[in-house]
Amino acid sequence: MFNSILSGSLTITNFAICIITSFVLGLMIALVHSKTNRTNKNFISTLVVLPSLVSIVILLVNGNLGTAVAVGGAFSLIRFRSIPGNSKEILSVFFAMAIGLAVGTGYIAYSIIFTIIASLIILLLNVLHFGESKNRILKVCIPEDLDYTEVFDEIFSEYIENYELTSTKTINMGSMFELTYLINTKKNINEKEFIDKIRVKNGNLKISLTQEMIGECL
């Protein structure tokens, strides 16, 4: 059961088993990705088809090392021509390619077991919000004549548990400062009220409050 079905010569039956298995497992990977990430139709379709494409390549170059190296070079060219995605998308792509490699070498049972286990782990981590950062990024523009060292301390003490000024830079030909804070807000705060109080202090200039994204761009 756990031996490769390609121990002998490649037959039509073995070829069909590998391709069908690749499609099914690719569909499972795509469903897991769509449940745990914001995505689009094109990327989901890629995840469905990718394992079968890798399987076909491995089936056709089985036993030919030189051809396998050439195919690896082609894959690297495709990678560098593609648009970098976030870490979850890259994980799903490598997941699909690994399954395609396993199926292409004939280890159907191992491929199915690994896909099921890895999918359950990914879903569990998503449900538990494992490793999710509670920090947020606050960017505030202020006039150049405003002393930013303590100007927001009173507001921050009311709405924020802890904060850190991570960067300060001049913008708009030096007429303004852009302050970037890494903050952790208190529970159940009125976010609009918090922003409005900052607006009073900075003269209604630009303010942005976003979720901290760790490891999204590679």
Backbone as a ProteinNet text record, in pm:
[ID]
protein_1_A
[PRIMARY]
MFNSILSGSLTITNFAICIITSFVLGLMIALVHSKTNRTNKNFISTLVVLPSLVSIVILLVNGNLGTAVAVGGAFSLIRFRSIPGNSKEILSVFFAMAIGLAVGTGYIAYSIIFTIIASLIILLLNVLHFGESKNRILKVCIPEDLDYTEVFDEIFSEYIENYELTSTKTINMGSMFELTYLINTKKNINEKEFIDKIRVKNGNLKISLTQEMIGECL
[TERTIARY]
82.2	0	85.2	199	283.4	404.3	408	513.5	473.5	571.7	543.5	475.5	370.8	302.3	379.6	491.4	571.4	700.5	697.6	818.3	856	755.5	782.4	774	736.7	721.4	591.7	589.9	472.6	363.8	245.5	131.9	23.1	-71.9	-184	-261.3	-280.3	-354.2	-283.8	-152.3	-76.2	-74.8	-63	-65	-197.2	-307.3	-440.1	-459	-411.8	-423.8	-349.6	-229.4	-148.5	-212.6	-261.9	-320.1	-449.8	-536.3	-663.3	-636	-542.5	-506.8	-453.8	-371.7	-316.6	-427	-522.5	-633	-714.1	-745.1	-825	-752.2	-623.6	-546.7	-525.5	-508.4	-498.4	-626.4	-741.2	-870	-880.5	-831.9	-834.7	-746.4	-627.4	-537.5	-602.2	-667.1	-732	-846.9	-924.1	-1034.4	-983.5	-876.6	-818.6	-766.2	-699.5	-646.6	-759.3	-867.7	-978.6	-1050.9	-1045.6	-1111.1	-1028.1	-899.1	-810.2	-747.1	-773.7	-710.3	-805.4	-782	-848.8	-774.2	-846.5	-780.3	-866	-822.5	-897.6	-910.9	-996.3	-1029.1	-907.3	-825.4	-709.4	-611.8	-586.6	-491.8	-547.5	-676.4	-739.1	-730.8	-757	-746.7	-604	-506.9	-366.4	-335.1	-385.5	-359.8	-424.4	-538.3	-605.5	-522.8	-469.7	-401.9	-254.1	-190.5	-45.6	4.9	-55.5	-4.4	-3.9	-107.8	-112.4	-5.8	22.6	127.8	264.5	290.8	418	427	315.7	313.9	346.8	289.2	315.5	463.6	521.3	662.9	747.9	719.5	797.4	778.9	657.5	631.8	711.3	718.2	784.6	936.3	993	1138.4	1188.5	1103.2	1138.8	1260.9	1367.1	1486.9	1585.8	1550.2	1641.1	1686.8	1803.7	1851.8	1875.7	1932.2	1960.3	1834.1	1731.5	1604.8	1542.7	1553.5	1497.6	1563.5	1696.3	1767.6	1721.6	1702.5	1655.3	1515.8	1429.3	1294	1298.9	1389.6	1405.9	1446.7	1534.7	1573.6	1456.3	1371.5	1252.6	1158.8	1141.2	1056	1111.6	1244.5	1303.8	1281.5	1284	1255.7	1113.2	1018.6	878.8	863	934.5	924.3	969.9	1080.2	1131.1	1049.5	970.3	884.5	750	720.4	590.6	593.4	473.3	459.5	467.6	554.5	564.6	432.6	393.6	272.6	304.5	199.2	224.9	269.4	306.5	365.5	268	139.5	40.8	25.6	29.5	20.2	142.1	259.9	382	378.8	327.2	312.7	223.3	110.7	17.4	78.9	157.4	222.9	322.4	405.2	501.3	430	318.6	237.1	190.8	134.9	86.1	198.9	314.4	427	480.4	484.9	531.8	440.6	310.5	216.1	231.6	251.7	272.8	397.2	503.8	627	603.7	532.6	508.2	422.1	317.8	230.7	305.2	386.3	460.6	560.7	607.2	698.6	624.4	490.5	409.8	368.6	401.8	366.6	229.2	127.5	-9.4	-56.4	-37.3	-85.6	-21.5	110.6	179.8	128.1	100.6	51.4	-83.8	-172.3	-306.2	-298.6	-219.7	-207.8	-149.2	-42.2	22	-71.7	-146.2	-238.6	-345	-399.2	-502.9	-446.7	-331.4	-272.4	-235.6	-168.2	-126.7	-247.7	-353.5	-474.3	-540.6	-548.2	-608	-526.9	-394.2	-308.8	-329.2	-334.8	-355.2	-489.1	-595.3	-728.5	-730.6	-664.3	-660.6	-587.6	-473.8	-398.8	-480.4	-559	-642.5	-754.5	-817	-925.3	-873.5	-754.2	-696	-629.7	-622.7	-554.9	-412.4	-347.3	-212.3	-113.8	-35.4	66.2	12.8	-116.3	-175.7	-132	-81.4	-33	-149.5	-145.2	-245.2	-199	-78.3	-25.5	-87.3	-95.9	-146	-48	-53.8	36.3	-43.9	-3	-67.9	27.7	-17.2	61.8	-11.5	60.3	0.4	87.6	27.1	96.8	70.5	176.4	162.6	239	202.6	277.9	420.1	510.6	651.5	676.8	587	608.3	547.3	489.5	428	528.7	551.6	643.8	575.4	622.3	554.9	596.3	694.3	748	644.9	556.5	458	317.5	298.6	170.3	53.9	79.2	-28.8	-31	52.6	64.8	-67.8	-141	-268.5	-369.5	-376.5	-469.9	-428	-298.7	-248.6	-271.3	-254.9	-275	-420.1	-510.8	-653.2	-696.4	-637.1	-684.8	-587.1	-460	-357.4	-290.5	-269.6	-199.7	-50.1	8.8	150.2	174.3	277	306.7	454.8	499.4	639.6	647.5	718.3	742.1	853.3	818.3	914.6	985.9	923.7	992.5	935.8	1021.6	983.4	1049.1	970.5	1028.9	955.1	1024.6	963.6	900.8	789.3	719.5	672.9	622.2	566.6	667.7	785.4	893.3	936.9	926.4	971.3	871.6	752	652.2	574	588.6	517.1	606.3	572.1	632.6	531.6	581.6	497.9	551.5	469.9	508.1	445	523.5	472.6	488.1	374.5	372.6	330.4	390.8	344.6	266.4	135.2	49	-28.2	-72.5	-160.7	-276.7	-391.1	-504.1	-570.5	-636.6	-712.3	-837.7	-896.5	-1014.6	-1137	-1221.6	-1352.5	-1343.9	-1239.7	-1231.7	-1319.8	-1355.5	-1427.2	-1322.4	-1302.7	-1194.1	-1214.1	-1339	-1365	-1333.8	-1370.7	-1342.4	-1192	-1119.2	-973.3	-912.5	-957	-905.7	-942.9	-1066.5	-1111.2	-1026.5	-987.6	-905.7	-765.7	-713.7	-584.7	-597.1	-709.4	-732.5	-733.2	-787.7	-788.3	-645.4	-559.5	-420.9	-336.2	-361.2	-273.1	-331.8	-439.3	-495	-567.8	-625.8	-706.2	-624.5	-494.8	-411.7	-429.2	-358.9	-378.2	-343.9	-432.4	-412.4	-449	-368.1	-404.7	-378.3	-469.4	-457.2	-478.1	-373.7	-379.5	-329.7	-365.7	-319.4	-174.8	-94.6	44.5	48	117.1	129	273.4	295.2	430.6	456.1	564.5	606	516.4	444.5	354.8	426.9	529.6	599.7	735.3	762.8	889.9	963.3
-122	0	126.5	123.4	241.1	237.3	139.9	133.2	212.7	251.2	325.1	234.9	288.6	210.6	212.8	285.9	298.4	218.5	111	28.7	-36.9	-60.9	-117.2	-8.9	-46.1	51.1	129.5	246.8	332.4	280.7	256.5	208.1	315.1	294.9	388.5	393.7	278.6	273.3	353.4	332	405.3	555.5	588.5	729.1	794.6	724.1	778.1	793	694.4	701.7	822.9	845.2	957.8	1092.1	1104.8	1232.6	1260.4	1160.5	1179.7	1213.6	1141.6	1169.3	1311.2	1354.6	1489.7	1595	1575	1669.5	1674.5	1558.7	1552.9	1620.3	1589.5	1649.4	1799.2	1838.6	1980.8	2054.9	1990.2	2049.7	2066.1	1967.9	1976.4	2091.6	2103.7	2213.6	2348.9	2359.9	2485.1	2519.1	2419.5	2443.5	2490.3	2427.7	2468.3	2611.6	2642.7	2778.5	2881.5	2851	2945.6	2965	2863.2	2873	2953.7	2962.2	3025.1	3154.8	3194.4	3314.3	3388.6	3518.4	3595.5	3569.5	3529.3	3487.7	3522.6	3480	3505.7	3377.4	3382.2	3264.4	3209.5	3297.6	3252.5	3173.2	3220.6	3151.1	3016.3	3010.7	2883.9	2783.3	2829.4	2740.1	2688.6	2773.7	2732.4	2621.3	2634.7	2532.4	2398.8	2402.2	2278	2204.7	2279.8	2219.2	2192.2	2270.3	2262.1	2122.1	2050	1916.2	1820.8	1827.5	1738.6	1774.7	1904	1944.7	1895.5	1912.3	1864.6	1712.6	1644.5	1498	1451.8	1519.7	1482.7	1498.9	1612.3	1635.8	1526.4	1491.8	1389.7	1253.2	1224.3	1096.7	1086.3	1197.8	1194.6	1193.6	1247.3	1250.8	1144.2	1054.2	951.3	872.4	877.9	802.1	877.6	996.8	1075.9	1197.8	1192.5	1299.1	1428.8	1417.6	1538	1615.5	1544.7	1610.5	1671.6	1602.7	1653.7	1785.6	1795.1	1919.3	2032	2000.3	2101.7	2151.1	2059.5	2097.5	2185.1	2151.9	2235.3	2376.7	2391	2523.8	2599.6	2529.7	2594.3	2643.8	2560.9	2602.5	2727.5	2738.5	2855.2	2980.6	2968.9	3082.9	3130.6	3036.4	3072.2	3144.4	3096.2	3158.1	3304	3332.7	3468.3	3560.7	3505.6	3588.5	3614.2	3547.1	3561.4	3675.5	3722	3828.6	3768.3	3819.7	3763.2	3773.9	3667.7	3669	3677.3	3668.2	3667.1	3527.7	3515.1	3390	3273.1	3298.8	3190.8	3138.8	3228.7	3186.5	3103.9	3149	3074	2936.6	2930.2	2801.5	2707.3	2758.5	2674.6	2626.9	2713.8	2674	2560.7	2573.8	2468.8	2341.6	2356.5	2242.8	2165.5	2238.9	2175.8	2110.3	2175.4	2118.2	1992.7	1995.1	1877.2	1757.4	1782.4	1673.9	1623.5	1714.9	1673.6	1588.2	1623.2	1543.6	1404.6	1398.9	1269.6	1179	1237.1	1157.2	1116.5	1207.2	1177.9	1065.6	1043.7	932	805.2	813.2	693.5	665.3	753.6	730.5	791.4	722.6	773.1	778.9	672	665.2	773	788.1	891.1	1030.7	1051.5	1181.8	1213.6	1116.4	1136.9	1162.8	1081.5	1096	1231.8	1270.6	1398.5	1515.3	1508.5	1616.6	1632.1	1521.7	1526.8	1585.4	1535.5	1582.3	1730.4	1769.6	1909.8	2002.3	1958.6	2040.5	2060.1	1954.8	1965.4	2059.2	2051.6	2139.7	2286.3	2312.9	2449.6	2503.7	2422.1	2464.5	2489.4	2403.3	2418.6	2546.1	2573	2694.5	2818.9	2810.9	2924.1	2947.7	2838.6	2850.7	2906.5	2862.6	2906.8	3044.1	3099.9	3228.4	3223.2	3111.6	3089	3188.9	3254.3	3348.3	3481	3505.2	3629.2	3747.2	3850	3967.3	4057.2	4105.7	4199.9	4344	4361.3	4495.5	4560.5	4691.3	4767.5	4880.8	4927.7	5035.2	5163.9	5265.2	5395.9	5495.1	5557.9	5660.2	5793.7	5894.1	6025.1	6132.7	6221.4	6336.9	6457.3	6531.9	6649.4	6764.8	6889.7	7005	7005.4	7067.8	7067.4	7143.4	7236.8	7316.9	7253.4	7133.4	7065.5	6968.8	6981.4	6892.9	6758.1	6657.5	6527.7	6436.9	6477.2	6386.4	6346.5	6442.5	6411.9	6453.1	6494.9	6554.4	6456.2	6325.1	6227.8	6141.6	6173.9	6087.7	6071.3	6179.1	6172.8	6084.2	6096.8	6014.1	5868.2	5844.9	5707.6	5638.4	5710.3	5648.8	5607.2	5672.5	5640.9	5523.3	5508.6	5410	5296.4	5312.6	5217.2	5153.9	5022.9	4952.1	4981.9	4971.5	5005.9	5049.8	5128.6	5178.4	5207.7	5217.1	5247	5329.2	5439.8	5521.5	5455.7	5397.6	5318.8	5399.3	5506.3	5586.9	5727.7	5820.4	5960.8	6010.4	6069.7	6122.1	6247.6	6332.4	6453.5	6424.4	6488.8	6472.8	6609.7	6613.2	6735.8	6850.6	6822.7	6922	6971.5	6883.5	6918.6	6997.3	7018.5	7098	7014.9	6882.2	6795.3	6679.7	6620.8	6496.8	6384.4	6265.8	6145.5	6054.4	6030.3	5947.9	5810.2	5707.1	5569.9	5505	5460.7	5396.2	5250.4	5164.6	5027.4	5023.9	5000.3	5013.9	4885.6	4872.3	4763.1	4826.7	4840.1	4911.6	4831.2	4903.4	4837.7	4773.8	4680.5	4609.6	4701.2	4681.1	4746.9	4899.8	4953.8	5099.2	5148	5274.4	5338.3	5391.3	5318.6	5351.3	5487.2	5521	5651.4	5764.8	5745.3	5846.1	5864.8	5754.9	5758	5836.6	5808.6	5878.2	6025.9	6056.2	6196	6279.3	6221.4	6295.6	6322.1	6227.2	6251	6360.2	6362.5	6463.8	6604.5	6617.3	6748.2	6794.8	6699.9	6734	6763.6	6689.3	6705.4	6795.7	6868.1	6963.1	6898	6780.8	6708.3	6666.2	6641.2	6588	6436.8	6376.3	6234.2	6143.6	6044.7	5942.1	5807.2	5705.4	5569.9	5472.1	5376.6	5273.5	5139.7	5057.4	4930.5	4816.5	4695.4	4576.6	4547.9	4511	4475.8	4344.5	4340.3	4220.6	4174.3	4057.2	4003.4	3896.3	3911	3806.2	3792.4	3897.8	3886.5	3899.4	3981.4	4003.2	3935.5	3852.3	3783.9	3829.6
0	0	0	76	88	-4.7	-93.6	-192.9	-316.2	-393.9	-516.1	-618.1	-683.5	-786.5	-917.5	-920.8	-1043.2	-1034.4	-954.7	-941.8	-1073.8	-1156.7	-1289.1	-1395	-1514.7	-1623.1	-1605.5	-1662.1	-1654	-1747	-1691.4	-1770.5	-1774.4	-1865.1	-1875	-1743.8	-1679.8	-1553.7	-1444.7	-1429.2	-1328.5	-1357.1	-1485.1	-1525	-1486.4	-1515	-1483.1	-1332.4	-1255.8	-1109.3	-1055.7	-1105.6	-1058.9	-1091.5	-1214.1	-1255.7	-1180.1	-1166.1	-1094.2	-947.3	-886.8	-747.2	-731.5	-826.3	-820.5	-826.3	-915.3	-925.7	-796.9	-740.2	-617.6	-501.5	-486	-378.1	-401.4	-527.2	-559.2	-524.4	-549.1	-512.8	-361.4	-286.7	-140.7	-91.8	-149.2	-111.9	-142.6	-258.2	-296.7	-201.4	-160.5	-67.7	68	115.6	243.9	235.4	125.9	108.8	105.1	33.3	22.8	156	242.5	374.1	472.9	450.7	548.9	500.2	373.8	319.4	227.4	216	111.3	-19	-121	-243.7	-363.9	-481.8	-603.9	-685	-782.4	-862.4	-936.3	-991.2	-1068.1	-982.3	-859.2	-773.5	-729.1	-699.2	-660.2	-774.1	-895.9	-1012.1	-1029.3	-1001.6	-1010.2	-911.5	-788.7	-686.9	-723.2	-790.3	-831.3	-936.2	-1031.6	-1146.5	-1119.8	-1033.9	-1014.7	-977.5	-882.4	-850.1	-969.6	-1052.4	-1168	-1270.8	-1288.1	-1381.2	-1334.2	-1204.2	-1149.8	-1162.5	-1137.6	-1148.4	-1289.6	-1389.2	-1528.1	-1560.6	-1515.9	-1542.6	-1479.6	-1354.6	-1285.2	-1350.7	-1392.7	-1460.7	-1590.3	-1663.4	-1793.1	-1782.2	-1674.1	-1659.9	-1563.9	-1525.4	-1427	-1474.4	-1392.4	-1426	-1512.7	-1559.8	-1643.5	-1565.1	-1503.9	-1416.4	-1493	-1611.4	-1689.4	-1723.2	-1765.4	-1796.5	-1672	-1559.1	-1434.2	-1394.6	-1412.7	-1381.1	-1473.2	-1600.3	-1695.4	-1658.5	-1616.4	-1575.3	-1450.7	-1356.8	-1237.3	-1272.5	-1373.6	-1419.8	-1479.6	-1552.6	-1609.8	-1501.1	-1395.8	-1284.3	-1216.4	-1202.9	-1139.2	-1222.2	-1354.7	-1441.2	-1423.5	-1414.5	-1392.9	-1260.6	-1158.4	-1025.2	-1028.5	-1097.7	-1097.6	-1187.6	-1276.4	-1360.2	-1295.5	-1185.7	-1120.5	-1020.7	-983.4	-885.1	-746	-657.4	-523.4	-448.3	-380.4	-302.2	-155	-72.9	69.8	112.3	238.4	285.9	277	297.6	290.6	147.3	51	-88.2	-129.1	-85	-116.7	-51.7	73	140.7	61.4	13.1	-62.4	-193.7	-258.8	-383.3	-358.1	-254.2	-221.9	-176.7	-106.2	-64.7	-188.2	-285.2	-407.6	-486.2	-492.8	-566	-496.6	-363	-289.3	-313	-313	-338.8	-481.7	-575.1	-712.9	-728.9	-658.3	-662.6	-604.2	-490.4	-426.6	-514.2	-571.9	-659.7	-785.4	-838.4	-959.8	-943.6	-821.4	-795.3	-755.5	-755	-733.3	-590.5	-495.6	-355.4	-325.4	-375.4	-366.2	-220.7	-145.4	-7.5	78.4	65.7	142.7	106.7	-20.7	-66	-3.4	-3.3	52.8	203.1	272.5	418.6	454	383.8	414.4	385.6	274.6	240.3	347.8	394.6	498.9	628.5	672.1	798	788.7	680.3	664.5	655.1	586.3	574	709.2	789	922.5	1011.5	1001.9	1082.4	1042.6	912	863.7	910.1	900.5	944.9	1095.4	1171.6	1317.1	1357.2	1295.1	1325.2	1291	1184	1145	1245.7	1292.3	1390.9	1523.3	1563.4	1690.4	1680.4	1557.3	1533.6	1586.8	1563	1615.2	1555.3	1643.4	1598.4	1549.2	1565.5	1516.1	1601.6	1539.3	1612	1652.3	1777.3	1826.4	1808.7	1761.7	1741.4	1618.8	1623.1	1509.7	1480.1	1357.9	1314.8	1300.3	1374.5	1369.3	1303.9	1195.2	1128.3	1139.3	1188.2	1212.6	1149.8	1072.5	1017.9	1107.8	1137.4	1222.2	1159.3	1192.5	1140.7	1196.1	1124.8	1165.1	1294.4	1330.7	1451.2	1575.7	1563.2	1676.8	1738.7	1869.4	1941.1	1961.4	1889.3	1890	2006	2087	2188.2	2293.3	2331.1	2435	2396.7	2273.4	2235	2244.5	2221.7	2223.2	2350.1	2448	2566.8	2640.9	2657.1	2731.1	2659.4	2526.6	2448.4	2452.3	2434.6	2434.1	2568.2	2677.4	2808.8	2830.5	2760.7	2775.1	2687.9	2569.4	2473.9	2444.2	2483.4	2441.2	2563.1	2554.1	2661.8	2657.8	2540.4	2524.4	2380.2	2361.2	2226.7	2215.1	2089.1	2060.4	1932.9	1938.9	1819.7	1739.1	1625.3	1548.1	1441	1392.7	1291.1	1287.2	1249.6	1232	1104.3	1016.1	892.5	848.6	776.2	723.3	587.6	560.8	433.2	385.3	263.5	205.2	210.4	156.3	148.1	286.3	385.5	519.8	601.4	549.4	622.1	723.7	719.6	813.2	855.4	969.4	1015.8	1000	965.2	968.1	1078.2	1179.8	1293.9	1279.1	1299.7	1292.5	1429.1	1484	1615.1	1600.4	1679.7	1695.7	1826.5	1817.5	1935	1962.5	2084.2	2126.6	2201.4	2134.9	2192.6	2303.8	2393	2499.6	2441.3	2515.8	2468.2	2469.1	2367.5	2359.7	2360.3	2297	2287.1	2172.5	2178.7	2068.5	1971.4	1861.7	1769.3	1703.2	1669.4	1606.4	1704.2	1828.1	1930.1	1947.1	1943.4	1952.9	1837.6	1715.8	1597.3	1602.2	1644.7	1649.5	1744.9	1857.3	1953.2	1898	1820.1	1755.7	1649.9	1578.9	1475.4	1534.8	1655.2	1721.1	1747.2	1784.7	1817.7	1693.7	1584.4	1467.1	1359.3	1393.2	1297.4	1182.5	1207.4	1107.5	985.1	1007.4	900	889.5	795.5	764.8	883.2	908.4	1011.2	951.2	978.1	934.7	1048.3	1064.8	1167.6	1100.4	1094.8	1023.1	1110.8	1069.5	1140.6	1103	1201.8	1172.6	1096.7	983.4	902.2	906.4	968.2	984.2	881.4	806.4	713.6	592.1	552.5	438.2	305.5	302	175.7	181.5	83.7	74.8	-49.1
[MASK]
++++++++++++++++++++++++++++++++++++++++++++++++++++++++++++++++++++++++++++++++++++++++++++++++++++++++++++++++++++++++++++++++++++++++++++++++++++++++++++++++++++++++++++++++++++++++++++++++++++++++++++++++++++++++++

